[in-house]
Amino acid sequence: MSSTTQSTTRVTLPAGPVRAPEDDMPAVKNPWLVVMVREIMVKLTDRNFLLSTGLTLVLIIGGVAVSGFLGSRTSDYTVAVSSGEARELVAGGAVTIEADDSGDTLTAEDVSDEVAARQAVRDGDVDAALVAGTDGWVVVGLDEVDGTLSSALAQSVSTSVLSANAQAAGTTVEALTAGSEVTTELLESSEQNEAIKSAVGFVFAFLFYMAAIIFGMAIANSVLEEKQNRVVEILATAIPIRQLLYGKVIGNSILAFAQIAVFAVVALVAVNVTGVASDLGWLLGASGWFIAFFVVGFTALAAVWAVLGSLASRSEDLQSNTGPITTVIMVALFVGLFADGVWLTVASYVPVISSIAMPIRMLDGDVPLWEPLIALGLSMLAAYALLRLGERVYQRAVMQGGTALKWRQALKVEI
């Protein structure tokens, strides 16, 4: 009787997911670009994203349309005068206004003297007052003087004075135009401009807040979903893990920037169609800085959102570990809405928060150029540091399943 001896060789597999070394991976040209395109296409086919974008555009167009309608209403101007000469000048301005066929009217209201004329302006009884100055005539307003009214009075004064000087046989242009200058004096700062600044500041804060929350959560959920479904393990065999992070951050950042750009283009077209663009030219500088700060600030947040998704193992984990970044975004929102004075100045140098604070400061137009440049530089340094730190954490955490990790725990994982 013969016996056969069989030998068995036992192979022990590694406990974690199997990954090929990055040097042995198949050559994929620009792997981050592949991931970026995928992120963009997924978002563009998301019904909720498209609906929210469309609704926001409707609100923008509606808001500008309402402003244009209110600005197109006819006006009945009243100007206080304390002399017969001033009354004649107002009458000349009335002819100019009524010639435009806009339906606007201009009437003069007699008062006893210049002091009474200024008091009538303060009391709101008249829209403006026309008083004699040392070098011509002065249009006195409370917090602003309507452009149509100011232009009509200026033209009337110019025509009247030139005619009088010509009759006095002036021989030079200087003699003919002497005394025809019209200056504007405001007794208080413009409440309308302050209201516009507040509204624009709210828009800056709201847009940054919504983009940071909506696109940030999208990045985190995308990372978590791929981790739960173990899709990331398949992708990791063909694409370096850090390229996954770059692709997600860049893709969602481009989507956020494109959305803001669409909002801006639609708003600019709307204000030009409604004819209110000429009143908002002073906002363009601050708006340009907002875009620059938005790009840098959102990129920094996008890297953090991706890391938070990689640290979680369940949706519940993601809800709990997003508290700190949500707090930062909320602080930026409240700074944009309520901060003023020294607090707003300090906040304008804090990375991420400066994305809202500095553009709002620049609405006043008295911020030196070096201040936004320094603040933007600090934000860029912070964005770079967060992206590099996020890369280290993401590479270690995204392949670890079963339990949620903290930042320190993830950094200790060997790869």
URDAVEN-V498073 format. One line per field, one symbol per residue. phi: phi as a letter, one per 20 degrees, with the letter a starting at -180 (. if undefined). psi: psi as a letter, one per 30 degrees, with the letter a starting at -180 (. if undefined). A space follows every 50 residues. Layout:
# URDAVEN-V498073
phi = ???
psi = ???
This chain:
# URDAVEN-V498073
phi = .dcdeddddedeeffefecfgffefgfdflffffffffffffffdeffff fffffffffffffffffffffeffcdecceccbfffffffffffffffff lenfcccdcfcfbffffffffffnfceacdcfdfdqdceecfdacgffff fffffffffffffffffemfdcffffefnefdddcdfbffffffffffff gffgffffffffffffffffffffffffemfffffffccggffffgffff ffffffffffffgffffffffffendffedffefffffffffffgfffff fffffffffffedbfffffeeegfffffffffffffecfbmfffffffde gmfffdffgfffffmdegffffffffffffffffffffffffffgeefed dnbfdegffffefec
psi = kkkkkkkkkkkklkelkkkkkefglkjjkieeeeeeeeeeeeefgjeeee eeeeeeeeeeeeeeeeeeeeffklkjkkkklgleeeeeeeeeeeeeefff gffllklkkkleaeeeeeeeeefgflflkjlkaegblkjkldflkkeeee eeeeeeeeeeeeeeeefghkfleeeegkggkklkkkflljeeeeeeeeee eeeeeeeeeeeeeeeeeeeeeeeeeeeefgefeeefffkkeffeeeeeee eeeeeeeeeeeeeeeeeeeefeefggeffgeffeeeeeeeeeeeeeeeee eeeeeeeeefflfleeeeeeggeeeeeeeeeeeeeeefklbeeeeefffj keeffeeeeeefffggkkefeeeeeeeeeeeeeeeeeeeeeeeeeeefgj lelllleeeeffkk.
